[in-house]
Structures are given as C-alpha cells and as structure tokens.
Amino acid sequence: MSYDRALTVFSPDGRLFQAEYAMEVVKKGAAVVGVKGSDCVVFALEKFETKKLQDSRTVKKVGAVDTHIAMAYAGLSADARVLLNKARLECQNYRLRMDSECTIEYISRYVASIQQKYTQQGGARPFGLSTLIAGFDRDHTPHLFVTDPTGSSTEWKATAIGRNSDPVIEYLEASYKPTNNIDETIDLAMKALLEVVDTGSKNIEVCVIEDGKQMKLLSDAETTACIERVEGEKKKEEEEKRKKVMQL
C-alpha cells in the first residue's frame, strides 16, 4: 500500500508522509526571521529575485491580517494567500460577534486548526507553508506565534522559518534579549537573517509591527541603512576579537 498518497492513513511506523512532504516544502522556502522586542515585533524576510519584466510589488511575503496583526510565511505563496484570506475573514467575523478585535493567540490557533484539518481530509493535501503571526493584544503586549503544516501553534520570543532556519535559531538563542527596543530588535533580526542570506537590500525586506499602528515595510533606503549599520557593528566585533587574540 502507498502510504504517501492517502492523507488519513498512517504508515506502519506511525508517520503521515504527506505532512512530512509539506514540512520539506517549508524548508525550501525563503527564510523569515521573527523577533519580539519590548515595544514591537519585527519580521526580516528573504526575497527571491523577480524577473526583469515582473512587478516586484505583486510578490509579497508578508500581509496584514487585521489592523493589529501581520502574517509572514515560508512555503507556497498560493497556499499563503488562501490562509491569509481565511484569517482576515475570521478577524472580521470576530469583530461582529464580540464587538472587539481578536487576540493574536486566537487567530493563530484558528489558522493552525485550518492547517490541521487538511492533514486528515480526503481529496486535499496539507498546506505547504509555515506562518509567523505577530501583533499586539488589547493589553498592549506583543506576541509572536508560529504555525506549521501539521497544525501546531506555538508562541516564541524569536524564531525563524524557511531554509537554513536551524543556524538562524541558534544565533537568536545566543543573542536575544527580552528588553530590546525597536532599533535593537531590527538589528537583531537583520543580523540573524544575514547569517544565511547574502548582503543586499534588494533581497531583504523588513516589516515592523508597533502597538496601535499598522504594519510598516521599510523602504529600500531604510533597509540599506540598517544593513550598513549591522555590518559596521560586525566589523567592530571582529576587530575587537582580533585585538584580544593578538594580546594573548
């Protein structure tokens, strides 16, 4: 029996191959870094090169779910568009029912529940993407959640999804501080992404979510300035290390 063609059938060793294939799609997607600061949440995203005749504005790796929530993804863009639209609709339904905006945890669990359903329905395949969902709740606290194709939803202080995410997460674990302000948070996200992405503003995008404001995408000039600042700090750190080695 072919266990990789039936979503609802486990293999003898207890695996769902279709879900594992979806996770492999995520690992081949463009890298996305999410970092939660004391007063913001920052996404640093890798952008693949667009065709010369293609409008780069139509290729988006991050979108607004609601006025206070943003979603970034790694994986299939078409699947992301479907999930994003479903999440937007649920946010509006929540406002109509409850007369208030939904929490970040609520919409993250909603997105995860949709992804989970598609691991067990016949005639459908799992969503081939993982998402980073971030924003501020009514108590003005920032949150950062991750969902994956299996339907799990977990909250993080800083994390990464997409290709080469393991070394990025290791860097974040060593460098993260919970008291990061907005500038420090942007720099940390950029430094983590530059661990696996070549330098250049054309292939890097930065999204900032602040309390009471809609998500903001930094311009190319602002992104270039951030990269130059981060590279300058790295050079200083390397020089200090060399001096210490020479002294020894």
N, C-alpha and C positions, 0 to 999 in steps of 0.2 A: 504494500500500500504506500502511496506517495503522501507523506505527511506534510510536505511543503506546499500542497495545493488545497488543503482543507483548513479553513480558519478555526473551526470548532473542534478539531481533532488533535489531541496531544500525541507526540511521538512516544515510543516505549520508554524513553529516558526522561519524559516529562517536559518536553520543550515544545514551544509554538514557533515553528520556523518562520512563519510569515511575520510575526512580531520581531523576530531577530533580524530578518531582512530589512524591516523598516528602520531598526536601530543602525544598521550598516549604512543606509541612505543618509541618516543624520551625521554619521562620522565623516562622510564625504562632502557634506555641505560647508558653506563658508563659515568661518569662525565668528562667534559672537561672544563678547565678554560683558557680564553684568556686575556692577559694583554698587553696593548700597552705602551711602555716606550718612552723616548725621542730619543733613538737610536736603538731600537729593538722592536720586538713583541715576546712574549713568550706564548707557549701552555704548560699547565700542564695537563696530561691525566691520568685517572684511567684505569688500565689494569686488566681485569678479569683473574683469574687463568687459565693456559693452562693445558691440560692433560699431564701426565708424558711422554707419547710417542709422543707428539705433538711438532713440531718445532715452538718455540715461535716467530722466525723471520718472519713467514708467517702470523702472526696475527698483523696487523698494524692499528692503529687508526689515523694516520696522513700520508699524502703523498705530494709529490712535484707536483704542477700543472705546474709550469714553473720554470726557474732558479731563479726567484724573488718572487714566490708565493707559499704558502703552504696551505693545507686544512686539517682540523681536523673535526671529525664528532661524533655525538651521535645518535645511532639507528642501523639500519640493515646494516651489513657490505657488503652484496651483493649489496644492493642499492647504497652504497657509492662508490663501485668500478665502477659501471656504470656511476655515476655522475662525478667521478674523470676522467675517460677516456674521457667523452664528453668535460669536461673543458680543458683537455690537448689538445685535437684536436682543439678546438676553439682558444686556445692561439697560436698554430702554424698557423692556418688559418689567424689570425690577423697579425702575423709577415709577412706572404706572401703578404697580401693585403696592409698593411700600412708601411711595412719595419721598424717596431719598436715594442717594447714589449707593451702588453696591460696594462691598468691601473687595479688596484685592484677593483675599483668600476665597471668597465666594465665586468670583468669576474664574479663578484659577482651577478650582475644583470642578466647575461647570465644563470648562474646556477639557480637563482631564477625563471627565465622565464620557464626553463625546468620543475622545480618542479610545477609551476602553471599550466602548460599545462596538467599535469597528474591529476589535480583535476577536469577536465571537459571532458576528453576523455572517450568514452565508451570502454569497454573491457580492461581497465587498471586501476590500483589503484595508489594512491599517493605514492610518495617516502617516506619511513618510516624513515626519518632521518632529523636532522638539521645539518648545517655545520658552521664552523668558517673558514673564508678565510682571510689570512693576507699576507702582503708583503710591498714592497717599490715601490713607483712610480718613474718616471724619475726625479722628483724634490727632491728626497731623503727623502720624508716624509713617515712615517709608517702609515698603515691603517689596521683596523680590522673590518670585516663585518660578519654579521650573516644572514643566510638564514634558512627558516623553511619550512615544508611540504606544507603550503598554498601558497608559492611563494613570500613571502615578503623578502626584503633585506634592512638591516639597518646597519649603522656604529656605533661602540661602542669604548669607551676608555678601558673598561674592562668589561667582562661578563662571563657567564657560561651557558652551556647547559648540558642536561642529567639529571640523577637522583639527587634529592635534590639540584637543581640549585638555588632555592629561597634563602636559607640561605647563599649560597656562594656569590650570588649577593649582599645581604645585607652587608656581610663582605667587599666586594670590594668597595661598596659605602662609607663605613666608613673609609677605609684605603687607597684608591687610591690617588696618587699624580702625576700630569702630568709631573714632572721633574725626574721621576725615571730613573736611569741608568740601565745598563744590570743586574748587581748583585741585585740591589733593585727590579727590575722587576721580576727576577726569584724567589726571596724570597717571594714577594707578591703573585705570582701565586701559589707557593708551600703552603704558609700559608692558602690561600683560599681553595685549594683542600683538605688540611688536616682537614678542618672543617667537611668534610663528608667522608673522606677516612682514613682507618687505616694506621698507620705509617709502612713504609717498601718500600725499593727501588724496590722490585720485582713487586709490584702492582702500581707503579707510573712511568710515563715516562715524560720527559721534552724535548720540542723542542724549539730551539731558531732560530729566523729569523733576520738576520742583513743585513744592506744595502750593496749591492754589493757582498753578499755571499749566497751560497745555504743554505737551512735549515740544522741545525745541531741537532742531537739527542744526549743528554748527555749520557755518559756511566753509568753503574750501580755504579761505584765508585764515579763519579761526582754527581750523584743523591743522593747517600748515604751521601756524604759530605754536600750537600745542605740541606738535611733533618736534619742532626745533627746541622747545623748552625741555622736553623729555630727553632728547638726545644730548643736550648740553649737560643735564644732570648726570646722565650715564657716563659721559666723558670725565666729569669731575670725580665720580666714584671710582672709575678705573685708574685715574691718575693718583688718587689717594691710596689705592691698593698697591700700586707700583712703588710709591714712596715708602710705604710700610715694608714692602718686600726688600727694597734697597737698604733700608735701615737695619734689617735683620742680617 
